Amino acid sequence: MAFSGYVFENATAISPHLEEPRVGPTSQFCAELAKKLNCYVLAGYPEKLSDDEDKPPVLDAIPDPEQQLLDSTSTVTPGLPGSSSTQAVGANSAVLYDPQGEWAGGYRKTNLYDTDKTWAKPGTGFATFHLPSPLQTVSLGICMDLNTMPGTPWTSLEDGPYELADYVIKNKAKVLVLLNSWLKSSQPQDLDDDGKNDWNTLEYWASRLRPLWAKDARGVGEGEGEETIVVVCNRSGTENGITFAGTSSIFSMVRNSGRPKLLDMMERDEEGVRVWNITI
C-alpha cells in the first residue's frame, strides 16, 4: 500500500486511510503519472468496500505470535485478539493505469497476512492483464500471495503446492509483478553477509516460484525454455516497530533451466527508483 502504510492494529485504525477505487489519491497519482510518462503504472492501496458489498468477519486485533501456535479449532473470545466480532472494512488492493491515464484493472490480495486479517476482505483469485506488446500477458500478486493458501497442506519440494507459480504458467504470463510489504527475515545471516541485502528473503521468493525455473518441476518438457520476468517491489524501512526486508529485485525465470537468474536488486534499506531495461 504505497501511500497509507501497512501496519494498522485494527479496522478502526485503517478506516481513515481507506480509498474509493478509481477516485482515491493512489488512483489519481497512478493516472497522472501513467499519462505523463506514457507507461503503465501499478500501485497498492487500501480499498474501501462499497456499502452494498458483503463484509465477512475479521479479527479484532493482530494475533500475538504465541497465540498463532493455537490450532484452528481453538475458541476465541469476542473483543480479544483472535476474535471475529468485527466486519471487514476494506481490501488490500492494487490498481493498474494505462499510458492514457485510464483505469486498466484492479486486484484484491487473495492470501491475507495477519496484519490484513484485522480489516481486509480477501480477493477471489490472482489477476492477469492482457496488455499491448511488449508487455503482453502480465500477472499480479501481493506479498503473501506467494505462500500456500490457507488450509492447503504442503506435500513436497517438487509438488508444493505453488499456487501463484502454477497460475502464471497456466496463463502463460510473460511478466509477474509482486507488490510486497515483506518483513525482514528472522533467519541468521551468513558470517560473510554485510547486511546490505536480505538474501534469506530473496532466496525464499525464488523458491516459492520454483515451477517457473526448476528442472524437476512438474510437467518437465512442457513449456521448456519459456521465460517469465519477475519483478518484486518490496517495502523498506520500519513502521510501528515492524522492519521490512526491502531488497526489491528483478529475476529472469526460464522453465526447466535449473535455477532462477537474478538480474538486479536494491539494498535492504534503499529507497528510490530503479530503471531496468529488459527484453520480453
N, C-alpha and C positions, 0 to 999 in steps of 0.2 A: 504494500500500500504506500504509494510514492510520497504523498504529502501529509498523511494523517498520523504516521507512526503505526506501530503494530501491537505493542504490549498494553492492552487495556484489561482492567480487572474484571469487568462485567459489562452487561448490556447497557446499564445506566452510564457508565464511563464513556463508552464509544458513541452513544447516541448523538451527541452534539456534532460529531465528525462525519456522520453518515451523509452520503451524497446521492442525489437523484441521478439515475442513469441518463446519459447524453447531455444533461444540462448542468451538472455539478462542476466544481472547479477543475477536477482532474480531466474530465471530458473536454472542457473548454481549452485547457492547456494543450492537450493532445491534438485537438482540431487545429488550433492556431499554429503549433509547431509543425505538424504534418504539412499544412498548406505552405508555410514559409519555406520549409526545406524540400518540399516536393518529394516526400517519402512517407512510408508507413510508420506510425508511432503506436507503441503498446505501453500501457501503464496499469498498475494495480490500484484499486481504491476500495473503500468500504461502501458497498452499495446499500441504499435504503430499500427495504421491502415495501412494496405497494400495499395500500390499505386493504385491498381485497385478496391479498395473497395468503396462502396457508402458512402459518407460523408455528413450526414444531417447537417442543420444549428444549431448553438449553440449560447448562449448568449455571448455578448462581455465582460461582467463583472458580478461578483456576484451581484445579486439584493440587494438593500438596504432593510432592514426589513420592513420599512414603505411602500416601493413600492410593497411588496408582498401582501399588502391589496387590491391592484387593482385587478379587476376581469380579467378573461382570454380574454375578448373582448377588453381590453384597447389597444390603438395603441401605438407603440414604435417607437423611432427614431434611425435609423442606427448609430452605433458608441457609443451609450449611453447604460448604464446598462439596460437590458431587451430587447435589440435589438438582431437580429439574422442575422447579416451580415457576420459572421464568420462560417467556416465549422469545424466540429468535426475533431480532430487530433488523438484521441485515445479512449481507453475504460478502465473503472475501472474494472480490471480483476483479476482472481485468477488462479493459476496453481497447479496441483497435480502431484507429482512424486512417483513412487513405490519403494519398497525396493531394486530393482536392479539399481536404479538411472535412470529409464526410464520414459518418459512423460506418464502419465496415463489419463490426461484430463485437460480441461480448462473451464472457465466460465466467462461471462461478466455480470456485475451488471445490473439488469433489471430496477429497480426503482431508478432513479437518484435523488440525493440531489442537493441543489442549487450549491454547490461547483463543482459538476460534470458537471453541465449544461453549463459551460463555455468552455468545451473542449471534453467531452466524448460522445460517441455513446452508446445508451442503448443496452443491450442484448435482446435476443428474448424469454427468459424464464428461470426459475430456472434449476439447474443441479442436476442429481443423478448419482452416480457411483456405479456399482456393483462389489464389491471387494471380495477377498477371506475371509473366516472365520478367525478371529471372527468379523471383521468389517461388512462384508456383504453389506447391502444397505446403502449408505451414501449420504445425500442430502446436498446441499451447497447454502448459501445465503450470500450477502454482505450488511451489515448495513441497509440502507433504504429499502431493500427488505422486511423487517419486516412490513413496513407500507402498507396501502392500495395503490393500483395502481392509477396513475393519472386518473381523470375522473370517478372513481368508487365511488358512493355515499355510505356513512355509513348508515346502516339500524338500527341495534340494537346490544346490547351486545351479545345476543345469536347468531345472524346471521352475524355479522361483516360488511363487509367481512374480512376473514382471509386467504388471498391467499396463503401465504407461508405454513401455518399450514395445509391447505387443500391439498396442493401439497405433503407435507410429508406423510399425511395419504394415499393419493391416491397411492403413490409409495411405501408404507409400509417400510419407511426408519427406520432403527434401530438407526441411528445417524444423527443429524443435526448439521452442523458446520456453525457458523456465524463469518465472518471476518469483524469486525466493526471499524469505526472511529466515534463512537457516542459521541456527545458533552455532556458536563456537564449539568445536569438538572438545569433548571431555577426555579424549584419549591422550596418553602421554606422548610427547614429541620425541623424535629421534635425537640422539646426542648431537648430531651434526646439523640439526634443524635450526636456522637462525630466527625462526618465529615470524618471518615476514609473510608467509603464506600458510593457510590451513590445509596442509597436504592430506590429513586424515579425512577431512570433509570432501576435498576434491576427489580422492580415490573412492569414497563412498558414492558420490554422484555417478561416477563412471561405472561402478559395479552394479548400481541399480538399473543401468541401461544396458546390461550385459548382452541381451539378444541382438543389439544393434552392431556388435563387433566380435563376439566370442566365436571361436572356431567350433566349439561343441554346442552352440546354440541349437535349439530345436529346429528341425527342418533344414539341416545343413544342405547347402546347394541351392535352396530356394532363395532367390533374391541376392545371390552371391555377387559381391562387388558393388552393390548399391550403397551410396553414401548418404548419410544424414549429418547435416551440420547442427550441432547442439550448442545453443547459446544460453549460458546460465548467468542471470543478472541477480546478484545476491546483496543483501543489505550488509553494511559495515557499521562499526561503531557500537555504542551502548545506549539502551533505552530502558528506563525504570529498573536498572540493575541487571538487565539482560544484555549479554555481549554477543554480537553476531559474527559469523565466520568470514564475511567479505569474500575475497578470492573469486570474484566474478571471472568467468572463463569462457573459452570457445573451444570446442572439440570437433574433429572430423572422425566420424564413426562409420566404418565400412564393414558391411556384412561379411562375416566369416574371415575377417582379416587377422583375428587373433589378439588384437589389442586396440584400445582407443588411442587416438593421436591428439595430444594437447597442443593446440595451435598457439594459444597465448593465454595469459591470466593476469589479473590485477592482484595487488597485495591485500593482506587481511584488513588493514586499516586504511586502505586507499579509497579516497573519494574523487570522482572525476568522470571524464568522458573518454572512452577508448574507441577508436575507429579501427575496424578490421575490414580489410579488403579480401573477399573470398570469391571463388567461382563455384556456382551451384549447377 
